[in-house]
């Protein structure tokens, strides 16, 4: 018996291809599988939920209109960057 742990990428039709060790090729093989998202991967449902939450946050920011008091955006930008020392610029 061999234990194989693999992270596989599904083909467009949803099939997975598992490479077998040489000693198991050419005959029947019993496979037990546990399917779960790979570490660092996000499921479609989780991604959709993340996007929904992000959109709700952006809507709340838009509703608050945090920049409504800025009369001259260019001057405001210069003020915000005034304390930033850029290399080669004095």
Secondary structure, 3 states (H helix, E strand, C coil): CCCCCCCCCCCCCCCCCCCCCHHHCCCCCCCCCCCCCCCCCCCHHHHHHHHHHHHHHHHHHHHHCCCCCCCCHHHHHHHHHCCCCCCCCC
